[in-house]
């Protein structure tokens, strides 16, 4: 008899129709999975098989726009979710109204509500609420001592489950390192040792697809997290630890890895497992229907070889696959960017994004700017770093490119790997182009209220705000044009780097001190010296720290309503009553956004 192994995960909710969603599950054997909702909506799908595991992504149709409805998962006629002994609330699907993408009504009050207390687009008065973070080790088992402190995701789930009136995110963005293939727990190492000799490479790291399933079991079977992911839609993108630390740092790094006997199986299995567990749920039903790999895997009794072939070809030629995607949440546009697999690593053409990916990103950002009030770009790696770190990465990139000769280039490569110098700043031309794209996106008559880059990776949280130099009047487009300020001119939108990490991890005190020093005046001076030595030239923008750094297990939440935007940061703290979420920041990002909190905050 088939049962439920993992899930359900509520992944995609259609914000245009308000009537469709997708639910991901893993079953114990081949079967047909059905999702049945209390309002009569439903969907069913046969499982597909990969490496002896059986999955389904069920498209649920007929949902009532602007509603919250409980749902069950059935295999055959037997209910497998919620479990009979469930102690947590029912899993639900919340849909926006079908008009959620329209601008606010002219009759709305200053807090975005109409006189009767509802919002013009049928959403809650709090608008679209998007929580995000990255870097989550699986929680400590069974209430045991947790050396890195309470898990922010588990603590959020416990709060929402205990208080039905608590504000829930409309969507959860997981910005990388959802699993750690290179840093396994004691429980996972025990499972690995039962199937192979850990004295042989890759040792206690993940070797193949089956072992990747251990990571997802450990991460998503936690009862609170399992419930949370079943009731809050999620968008995901990988970062390095989903495969290996510093994945695709450089061409030399890639050559060294490909020379090892275990790497091919690791990268192929990593891409396969990401496709199954994370990527598919990022796609809309229409995108799924048009996906040839999804069709091939589902058409075969065993889709392993079809998926393995796809993953191997993607590793050989990353440009053939797009992991990036775009989502719409009413008047909010999210563009999630692959900053790992899409890289060009050759030193003479080094780029964060290959040319086709860069073109796709530009189109995804600039298409019909009048259709959104807020632009969010999900990049697992921060765009703006502490200035000293930024200049060190640009300097290192110049050394590796040979600006100071081959001896310095060899030193630069060693330093790059040892110090994780591989963020946007380590790809200087890509940094400059991305910066210009953000400036353009925030310019012109249809400029959004905010343009925010959402990132993780660096195991702390901070807010950075750029300043563009004033445009040269001689370069202006002239009267009568609507192209916005010339290159270098400040955008009309408020542009911010919002970084939040980790959800559940740690950072050594020495590195904390280093990040703090990176923002200091002395750190900036050292950065200028490095820039002079590397002949890197000035960056197209300067920036300052507008908040932080904050250290701990944490989540940021953006509340967006009309052209208003507000930000909160909460941290999971241990207490005698158990783990609690403590608010450490509440800040308005746009004028007149205090109503989103119910009290005055700093703008």
N, C-alpha and C positions, 0 to 999 in steps of 0.2 A: 504494500500500500504506500503510495507516494505521500510525502509529508513536506513541510516547509523547513528548509535548512537555514535560509537567511532572508532578511527583509520582513515585511515589505518596505520599500523606500518610495515615497512620493517624490517624483522627479520634476516632470514638466507640468505646469498649469498654464493653459492658454489665456493670456490676458487680453486678447482681441475679441474672442467669442464668449469667454467665460463659461464654456460648456464642455471643455475637453481637458484631460489630464493623462499622465502616464504613471504607472506603478511598476517598479522593478522587483522581481523575486528570484530566489534560487530554490528549486525543489529538490527532493532527494532522489527522484527518478523521473523518466519521461512521463508527461501528463499534460492535461489542459488546465490552465489556471484561470479562474474567474474572479473578477472584482465586482462586488455587488454593493451598491450604495443605498442608503435609507430613502433617498428621494427618487429612487427608481432608475437612476443612471447605472450603467454597467459596462463591462468589457470582458473579453475572454481571449486567450491566446495559447496555442500549444507551446511547449518548451522547445528550445534549441539546445544542442549538446556541444560542449567544448571540454575536451580532456576529462571525460567522465563526469562532468558536472552539467546540471540542467537548469536553464534560465528562461525567464519570460519577461518581456516588457509589455505590459497590458495597457492598451489604449482604452481609456474610459470615456465614453461619450454620453451625451444627454444630461450632463450636469446642469443644475439651475444657476444661471448667472447671479452673482451677488449673494451667495448662500454659503453655509457651512453644513456639510452632511457627513455623517459617520459612514464608514465602509467596512466590509468584511472581505477576506480572501478565502476562496473555496477551491479545493481540488476534488474534482468529481462533484459529488453532492455533500462533501464533508467540509465543514468550516475548519480552517487551519489558522486563521487569524481573525480576531484576537484569540489568544489561547483561553481555554476554559478557566484557568486559574489567574486570569489577568488581574493585576492590582493597579494598573495604570488606566487612565481614561481611554475611551474609544479613539481609534485613529480616525481622522477626519480629512476631508478635502474642502478647502475654502476657495471659492472662486470670486473674482471681481465681477462687477456688473459689465454687461456687454459694451457699455459706453465709457469704460474706464480710460480709454486713450484720448478722449476729447478734452479740450482745455476747460479750466474751471468756468463755471457759469458767472455771468455778470452780476447776479444777485447774491453771490457768496459774501459772507461776512469776513472781516479781516483775518479770522483764524481758519478760513477755508470752508466753513460750514454755511449751509443755507439757514434761513430763519427758523426752520423746524428742527435744526440740530443734525440733519444729515448732510452729506457732501453732494455736490452737483453730479458727480460721476457714480454715485452709489457706493463708494468705498467708505470705510470708517473715517471719522473726523481726523484720525491720526495719519491718514494717507498711506503711502507705500513705505513699508518698514523693511530694510534690508540689513541683515546682520552678516558680518564677515570676519574671517580670521584664517590662520594657516598653522601648520606644524603641530600635528597631534599624535603623540604616542598613545597606544592603547592604555586604558586606565589600569591601575593596580587592582589585582583580583580580590574579590570578596571582602572589601573593607580593610584590606591590609595596609600597612604603612606605604604611603606614596612619596618617594623621595623628591619628586618635582612638584608636589602640592596638588590641590584639587583640580580636577579636569573642568575647564570652563564649559565644555559642551554638556557634560554630565550634570553640572550644577544648573545650567540653563534648563535642561530637560526636567530636573527635579522641581525647579520653581514653577514651570508652566504646568506640570502635572498636578502640583499641590494647589495651585490657585487658578481656577478657570477664568477669573477676571484679569489675570496678568496679561500684559501686552505681548502678543506673539509676533515674531518676524513673519512677514509675508513670503520671504525667501531667505535661504541661508547660502552664502557664497563660501565655498571651501577652496582656498587659494593655493593649494599645493601641500605636499608632504602629508597626504591623507593616510599613507602607510609608510613605514621605514623598512625598505628592503635590505639596507646595509646595517641596521641597528636593531636586531631582534631582541625580544624579551626572553626571560628565562623560560617561560612556558613554551614559547615558540621554539627555542633552541632544543628543548626536550623532545619536541615532535620531530625536529630535523634530525636529531641524533638517532631516532628510532628507524630512520630510513636510509641514512648514509653516514659515512665516516667524516666527521667534522674536522679532522686533521688535514683533509684534502680541500683545495680551493673549490668553492669560495668560502669554506669554513662555516661559520655560524651565520653567514648571510644567506639570502634567498637564492636558490639555484634554478628553479623551474616553475612552470605554471601551477602545479599542485601546491608548492610551497607558498606561492603568492596567495592562494586561497586561505592559507592559515592566517595571513595578516588581516584579510578582510573579515574572517571569522572573529578574530580577536578584537578588531576595532568596532564592528557593527553589531555584535551580539550582546554587548552590554545592554541590559534591559532598558535603562533610561534613554540611551542613545538610539537604540532600536525604535523605541516609541517616538522619540523626537523626529527621526528621519522618516517615520511613517506618516507624519502629520504636518511637517513643514517642508515645502518644496526645496530642492537643493540644486545648485549649479556648481560644477567642480572643474578644476584644471590641475594638471600635475606640476610638480616641481622636481628638484633633483632626487630627493630621497625616495620618491616613488619608484625610482630605478636605482640610483647610486649617488652618493655625495659628489657634487660638482659635475654632474652629468653634462657632457659636451662643453667642457671648459675651453678646450683648444684643439687644434688639429693634431698636435703632438700627443695630447692626452688621449684622443680618440685612437690614434695609431697604436699607442701602448696598450690600451684596453683590448683592441681587436686582436692583438698578438697573444692574448691569454687564451687558454683552452676552454674557459668557462663563460666568457663574456657573451658569445653569440646566443647561447641558450638564455642567459639572463636578460638581455635586451629584448629578444623576441618574446619571451614570456612576460616581461614587464609591459610591453606594448599590447600584447594579447589581453592580459588581465585588466589593464586600464580601459581598453576598448569595451570589455564586457561589463566591468563594475562601475565605471565612471562615465566614459564618453557617451555611450548609447543614451543614457538618461538626460544628457545635455540637449538632445535633438528633439525637435518638434515631430509630431506624427507625420507631417508632410515630408520633412527631411528624412525620417526613417524610411518612408515608402520609396524615396528616390535613391536610397543608399545601396549601391551594388554589393558591397561586402555584407551588409545585413541580410540582403536577399539571398546571397550565396550560402551564408552560414545557416539560415533558416531552412533553405531548400534541401539541405543534406541531412541524412539521419545522424551524421556525426560531422559537425562543422569545424573540427579541430584543424584539419589540413588547410581548409580554405582560409581560416583566420591566421594560421601560422604563416602561410604564404604571403598574406597581406602584411603581416608584421615584419617579416624578413625583407620584403621589398621596400617597406617604409623605412627601415633602418638603413638600407643601402642607398635609398634616394628619398630623403625626408620631404622634398618638395612635392612628392606625389600625393601626400596626405595632408589634409587640413584638420588640425585639432581645435583651432580657434572657432569661435561661434558668436552669434549675436542674439540677444534676447530683448524683449520689450515688456515693460511693466507699466502699463498706462502711458504716462507722459515721461517715463524714465527709460533711457536706452542703456543697456549693458553690452559692452563689447569685451569678451573674454579672449585674451591673447596668449598664444603658445610662445613662451620665451625660452623653451628648452630644445624641442625637437626641430624647430624651424630655423635654427641658426646656420649661418655660413661660417665655417671655421678656418678656411684658407686665409693665412695672414695677409695676403695681398687683396682679399675681398671680404675680410671679416665683417660680419653683420649679425645683429640680433635676429633679424627676420630675412628670409630669402626674398628676392624681388617680387615674386608672386604673392607671398604672404604680406609684404609691405603694401602692395597695391590693394589687396583685399582689406587690410586694416584701414587704409585711407578711405576706401569706398564705404566701409561699414560705419565710419565716423561721420563722413561728410554728406552721406545721402540724406536728403530731405531734412535739414536741420530744424525746419519749422515744426516737425512732428514730435519734438521732445523738449522738455524744460530742463532736464538734467542729463548729463552724459557721464556714465561711469565706465572706466576702462579697467578691467581686471588684469593685472600683471603680477604674477607670483613674485617677481623681483621688483623692488622699488626703483622708480625712475629717479627720484631725488634722495640722495644719501647724505649723511653728515659731510660737510665740505671737504674735510681732510681725506675721508675715505674715497669720495668722488675723485679728487685730484690724484690720489694714489693709484686708482684704477686707470685713469687716463694716462698717467705717467707710465704705468706698467705696460699698457697696450702699446705705447710708443716704443718702449724698450724692446718688446717682443717683435715689433715690426722692423727693428734694426736701425732706429734713428741714431743710436749711439754705438753701433757696431755689433759684431757677433758675440763678443764676450758678454756685453750687457744683455743681449737677446737671450742667451742661455741662462743668465742670472734671472732675467725677467720671467722666463717660463717656470723656473723652479719656484720663484716667489708667487707667481700667479696661482699655482696649484696649492702651495702651502698656506696661502692666506685667503683663498676663496675670492680672488679678484675677478669676478665674472658677472657683474651686474650690468645695467644699461651703460654705465660710465666706462666699462671695459670694452665697449663697442662704440667708440666716439662718434663715428658718422651716423650710426643708428640713433644714438642719443640726440644728436643735433636734429635729425629728421623728425624724430618723435616729438621733440620739443616744439618744432615748427608746426607740426600737425595739431598739437594741442592749442597753440596760439591761434591757428586758423579756425579750429573748431569753436573757440570762444570769441570769435570776431564776427562782425557783420550784423545786419538788422535782425536776423533770426537767432542770434547767439543764445545759448541756454543760460540759465541762471548760474549753474555751477558745472565745472568740468573736474571730475575727481579721478585720480589714479589710485586704485585700491590694491594694496600689496601686503605681503607677509615676509617670510624667509628669514629675517634678521633677528628673531627672538626678542623683540621689544616693539613697543608702539610709539609712534610720534606723528606729528602733523608738520609738514613743510609747505611753505607758500613761496612761489617764485615771483620774481620781479623782472619784467622785460624792460630793456632800455627804451626810452622814448623814440618813436619813429622819426626818421629823417624827413622833414617836410619836402625835401627835393625828391623823395622816393614815393610820396603819396600818389594814389591813383587819380587824384583830382576830383573836382566836384562832379556830382551826378553819378558816381559809381557806387556800388554797394559791396565792394570786395573787402571792406574792412581795412584796418591799418596795414601799412606796408610791413614787410618782413622786419622783425625786431620790435614792432610796436606792441604796446600792451593790449591784451584782449579785453573785451567788455565783461566776459564771464569771470567769476571767481574761480581760479584754478588752484587745486590743492593736491598734494600727495598725502594720502591717508594710509598709514602702515600699521598693521595689527598682527602681532605674532608673539608668542605661540598660544595655541589653544590649550596645549598640555605638553610642556617641555621645560627646558631650563637653559640658562646661559651662565657661563663662569663669571665670577666677579671681575676678573681681569679684563674680559671683553666688555662688560658693562662700563668699566672705567674708560676703555678705549673709545666706545661710542660717545660717551659724554665729552671726552676730550676732543673728539672729531668736530664738535660744534663750537669749540672755544675759539677765542681770538688767536691764541698761540697755534692751535690746530690749523686755522685758516692760513696763518703765515707759513707754516711748514708746507701746506698744500700749494701755496704760490711758489715756493722754492722748488718743489717737485715738478710743477708745471714748467718752470723755467728750464730745469735740467732736461726734461723730456721734450721740450719745444712743442708743447701741445696747443698753445694758444688758449684764449679765453673761451669759456662755455657761453652759449647764446643767452643764458639767463643766470641771474644770481638768485639765491633763495635764503630764507631764514627759517629757523625752527619756530613754528607757531604753537607748539604744544609738545610736552614730553621732554625727555624720553620716560616711558613707563615700563616697568619690568614686572612680569608675573604672567599667570595664565589668564587670558583675556579675550574679549570679543568687542568689536566696534559695531555700532548700529547707526545707519543713516535713516532718518525719518524725512520723507520727501512728500510735499503736498503743494500742488501748483508750482509756483516758483520759489517756494520756501524750502529751506533745508536746515536740518539740525543733526548734530552728532552726539552720541553718547559712547562712553567707554566703560565697560564693567570688568572687574577682576574677580576670580574665584578665590575666596578666602576661607581658611579653616576656622571653625569655631566649635564651642562645646555643643551647640545644637546641630552640628554637621556643616558641610560646606555651604557658603552663602555667596551670592553675587553682590559685590559692593560697587556702587557707581563712583568712579574717580573723575569723570569728566561729563559735563553737559554743556554743549556749546552751540549757539546759533551760528550757522554758516552764511546766512543771508539776512538782510534786514527784516524786521517784523516776524521773526520765526519763533519768538518766545512762546506763542500759543501752542506750539507743538510739544512743549514741556509742561505748560500750565503755569510757568513762572518765568521771571526775567533771567536771561543768561547773557554771557559775553558773546559779542559778535566778532 
